Amino acid sequence: MSSLFALLPEAARFWHAFTRLRRFPLLSEEEWDDPFITAVAAATSTHSPHHLMSQAVFVGMLPVVEAMQAAITSHRNEDNSITQTLSADAMKQALITMHQRSRSGLFSTEPTAHDQILTAIMLHGLACPDAPWVVADDHVTRTLAATNPFRGRPHTLHHRMLDLPSKETVPVVAWCVLPPNLLPTGSDIPTIGALTVVGSSAKCAAAWASILDGSRHAITLPQQPLVPTMALGEPMPYYQVGKQLAQKASGTQQYRTLRNEMPLPSSRLATTTILHRSVLTPHAGEDCLHLTGMDGIPNHAILWAQLERACPLPLQSHWLDDLWQLGLTHGLIVPLPSWGCRSYWLKTSAIERWARIIRAIVTKSPVSTAGVAITTIGKKSAAPEKAAH
């Protein structure tokens, strides 16, 4: 086992000490006697109980954690669960970057106790409540369940409050929106594609009623106030993110609602998820919405059901990986604005373009721009579609 991960079993206690130091840096003398607080204070250069945690250290950790998340590799298992791996080399590079930014010295060949503490803190920041990290020889790994489309939300992605038209507020776990050009709403305001809230049963019911009532109120979906984006070893840019306006889709029966039958095991709270109907029951010949966890890996069972319902072309289930990758490459699967999850718009109505991709998969050749003739069977009034050139 890599010595970098030696303190991972105590990661939750180090994380708690780190958040205490950040939020309440002027602690009492008794709290400074806590060995975890003093250890984290030393690792983050917060040496004196009368000084705030170094802002450079705290701000410097955010993009490093973000870059670590980007370094996680994921692959799908046969049951559609996702196994993710983060190597010790990626952790070392993250620590080197932190040392360079904080000007606290060079990274030594052998990890120090401070390096082990910082590793535990950052890995816990990337942890998921339902999927703890498991330490192997030179990496850590975890398996995320396929049943939750919003899997993989790290502890560092906190809930944000949604202000409802009824003047109430409710914590939001995740959301995605559909730009106005995707659905004929007659408005410039994006449409809610998916939304998950958490809270008491009464609060979740109030949010559901407030959003899906007869009127089409525009709501303001919460986002992170600052989003760090970087690659390891590169500069650390930040950019401000505004709030996202959205409203429900026009028409009736446009949404499906999912509720947990039992309270959440840790918080004992209820959750309610509102999904656009195209996620579970798309109509034949129309585009649809596909949701994934933050890993961006599609759920094969749901993707297959969507394509079978919405796309009239003959398909094989073992093509799904190729269909997904080629669809992304050729603009038939489009990433959408989202928070706490990933969302994609499947242009399943673009039959000719999908036919070219299917031909490329079957013939094991590049996707051609040559036309494909599509013949509609069983509709005498329907004219054959023209081949695109």
Steps between C-alpha positions, in 0.01 A plus 500: 500500500630845413601686817318806364172331593607389849267743680197450274309299767497819712406727207162600645659629822769692313233649273294608800806666655574672169149644474514611862824684436358662191161606636592565864873574501500670840444185702504457874807368681319170559433460129864571419585202721325272247787310329318498167456879501864559592616251234291663227611844616862396460437337160328811367746746656247625757755493781351749744156482665481878460529506120258410227570207273718620214266614222757389244491147639120478505444659158786298360334174604179564305644475147729216607196300615329592173799376303511179704137441409593540134782246547258230622457225240163326473372185334159336487434155645256246359233604752536866390677596822808721459844416639730801539875506564742773610870416484767587755690680221207740451495565875875572499456748215219669692722533808787636292264761360381593849855536632595720205197724551533534875877557477540252784791314346563217258326165501729237646554156351345330801159639609506683830230492767375834365469350152301209640267739684443714189436184296237385751332842499486531120384143445222550754408818313451283191322223689138401444276411794395171339841397363807521728851478357674162528881503514701268272877475439549816291152647467161547663178374350124519560184360337197723441152350473318523167159563656565866584536731199656764727772267628849622567421834666803573720473637853648827374195562279265637763125535470377837376169658593225542241260792549150387404220725368319423827781687685628175652850364455611141450851346462585386146713193429522523120333648194526527124327730250410483132588810295197666336600386150452132595132513598228721343407697811448841342731650760866592529518341846653148515283205598553286810632161389562351844498626856566323830423659837554369852331585829198407704213327322288815533779719358555269202125487434482880512786527249332249267167684514662841459692399187242278330182698573285643221706817449847512345699697754867556422719375782863582569711186528802526730858458385844512659610864546852410389600215271872413490623359170855387438725210412779391731804722461314777314388846616197531725227703327165567664184628343174623644184305426159664490179339610300292255138588421269214400132411476295186453420372151177605335218247465363231727665183629846626413667377820546183701555514876723266702489495882693289748274252677722494810684795661864545403712279731734772633281812518153338520377756246282458194598565137289582197626488140313662211595358159393613155299217347758446222738352761280195562225504236614679182264502204595330174697728269567775756818610675551403864696584815757265653636549854822361644697540819780754517724239335313556172466126429160407353273240657474230232161373612338844484687600182389181324137554605513859372649408164259210451200725564615816323718383210333293221829362368607138573748494788703248694564539874872424462532816286414731792857604585574578134166678454570717804855596404420561132185689596706735718762543228250580225265726696211255540548486878535851645606587859249723679531750788487309828613502863556198722461263203572482126228526238493440124250566221462205262400615151322174422282672239805553274446162336732545200794608714451205736478270196846616392636419845335156500646429155847598632461267800384206288765545229772602751577806291508877564168684512422610145334822389343322204124485488298215645160416351228453765179326398196532725290182512136487599411866440373552147468876545860539614752596234850352512749730662758656271854384540739758631818572310 
